[in-house]
Amino acid sequence: MTDSTIAHVRGRRVWDSRGRPTVEVEVTLHSGMSGRAIAPAGASTGSGEALDLRDGGTAFGGLDVTNALSNVNGEIAGALEGRDARDQAAIDASLVALDGTPNRSRLGGNAIVATSMAVLHAAAAASRQPLWRYLAGNRPVRLPLPEIQIFGGGAHAARRVDVQDFMIMCPAAGSFTEALEWTAEVYRAAGALMKDAGKLQGVADEGGYWPAFDCNEDALDTLMRAIADTGLQPGKQVGISLDIAASEFGRDGHYTLALDGRTLGTDQMIDMLGRWLDTYPILSIEDPLAEDDLEGFRHFSQSYGSRCQIIGDDFLVTNADRVKAAASQGTLNAVLIKPNQAGTVTEAHEALQAGKTAGFGTIVSARSGESEDVTIAHLSVGWDAGQLKVGSFSRSERMAKWNEVLRIEEALGPQARFCGWSALPFTDRPR
């Protein structure tokens, strides 16, 4: 028995940013050190990702997690107590084997990922290091390029506009701190424009403004105006990033737009996005096509991959094998990394490493249902992911993560390096 031996595993019900039940796990070691983590939950989900275990029935709309908690406090605790928290890969493998399903549906993806992350926190605590440094070891680290939502749409805002996230990236900033400063100014300017135009409806799931635009292009035009109103240069200093989340409105090569009722074929969808790329300084597009549209992804990537980051989320579901297949097929050049989508920390890291091996951009990402948990901020730095996406520039479950990276940057002091443009996997920069 060592100081890093797991003594107790305890699950408890806490509440996420949408006021829904979720799972928190606390792992206590024999040394008295402990770690805890909270499972997030997505709104738009890929068909291949790990599944949360919910109770069903009438309580909390069927979303209670008492069964998942029973699994944490029963089977999972029994399997992990007495194990060494430092052996993350072996612990995660045992969780996967204990569950025994391909999508974590027996014990619950929420129970498993919260446990996996809590073990990681406990191991870092036992080493007397912050989590990012425990993950990095002696390797130098970089601060990630943030991808920050300004307008929320899609499943995050009742499909008021089709695109799920209208975001900005600040690759020309000199530091993570400056990237947030520029974002704060754009966010403020966008809010003022929305208010003056009478189009501000509140905030969406991830803290971005909930818009009343008449079309997707209105959001892009307003975002351009907001950037310009700050005195920053669109394209050269601040770029646009979109999460189309096309699986939410597309299937079998057909895409039905909510705003005007049009149904587009794959080629028409690609042409529309191509026009946007020609018109606006778009640096990144996530899930431009539905997860079942392999040929569409290949065509889009061949046409635009040299000038734009093309991210797979629903298409890849943080799965290393899918990332490797996408690299060999030429369908993407970037992967979104969501630990709860994969199921465990180890599986998420394997997907990230597969992306790096392929020369992909790698983006550690939050979910729409979040909490004060800041694990992903540490993963983005400790794994040298290059990019971090946690939602908007409001609401404390989002700001907790941005603020945590600020603390890491301060702790690094003169050694702090910001990824900036180097995080993006293409060479043709806007001029």
CORTARA-V981894 format. One record per helix or strand of 2 or more residues. SS is the DSSP state (@ for helix, = for strand). FROM is the first residue (numbers start at 1). TO is the last residue. If there is no record, write none. Layout:
ss->SS from->FROM to->TO
ss->SS from->FROM to->TO
This chain:
ss->= from->5 to->15
ss->= from->21 to->29
ss->= from->34 to->38
ss->@ from->59 to->62
ss->@ from->66 to->80
ss->@ from->88 to->99
ss->@ from->109 to->126
ss->@ from->131 to->136
ss->= from->145 to->152
ss->@ from->154 to->156
ss->= from->165 to->169
ss->@ from->176 to->197
ss->= from->200 to->203
ss->= from->209 to->211
ss->@ from->216 to->229
ss->= from->238 to->243
ss->@ from->246 to->248
ss->= from->250 to->251
ss->= from->254 to->256
ss->= from->263 to->265
ss->@ from->266 to->279
ss->= from->282 to->286
ss->@ from->294 to->304
ss->= from->309 to->312
ss->@ from->320 to->329
ss->= from->334 to->337
ss->@ from->339 to->342
ss->@ from->345 to->357
ss->= from->361 to->365
ss->@ from->375 to->382
ss->= from->386 to->392
ss->@ from->396 to->415
ss->@ from->420 to->423
